[in-house]
Amino acid sequence: MKYVLSSIMFPPEKLDQAIEVAEALNIELEIFSMWHTEAFCRFVKKRYSDLCGLVSSFHEPYHFSDHSFRRGTKEYDHTMALCRKTFEVAVDMGAKNIVFHHNNRPVLPEEKEAMLAYAKENLNEMNELAKEYGLPCLVENAGVLPWNNVLFDEEAFISLFEEIPNDCLLDIGHAHCNGWDISRIIAALKDKIVAYHVHDNDRSRDGHTLLGRGTLDLEQFRQSYMQHTPDASIILEYEEGTDANAQDLKKELDMLAI
């Protein structure tokens, strides 16, 4: 197993701790892009040299960013400007991929078809950027039912990878929150999955909690992981403000280890 720590658990003003914890655990970082905050921009500028070589991947912006808007809209233009900035920094730091969400906003029934079409078009454009920068996009299963922002159900998400060239980042917390059969998805997408976002929840919300704090069947995930995707990266992705230090996170790694 290769472990990675997402920076999302650290508030923008405390991102120095992300480097400290990752180095203490001897693992790499996934940087969760937050270009909308001055603190994040200062952190990237101040710790640029420290991040080079430590960063495994970048998560494209989530806040004030969404690919399900039509090309030419202000939302589309803003999203793509942030994504290009993310590509530029990520490739310079030595990241290996960018994490892509088809959408973040709620899905209204009357808008779903159009949102899906726009998001697929925008993924094509992101893939062109990926070629330009030599940095592939991993497609994540975004959205949870409690937030009404699920664009793909389980079957549609599996089928999606018959249409697109991208590899998959499977977020098992999102899958669990939506009641998906995680073992089935892993078996179906085993040749596409290169990374996982790992966190727990009780299915009432996308809690991004520490393992064991929710109802995720961790042993079932471990068995499916080892059977089908033993070389995939495991990214610990806990919600901002999670009270955990390097010692606590070492326990998380031990829970995941075979």
Helices and strands as residue ranges (DSSP letters): E 2-6, G 7-9, G 12-14, H 16-25, E 28-32, H 38-46, H 48-51, E 55-59, H 74-93, E 98-100, H 112-133, E 137-140, G 145-147, H 154-160, E 167-171, H 172-177, H 182-188, E 193-198, H 218-228, E 233-236, H 246-256
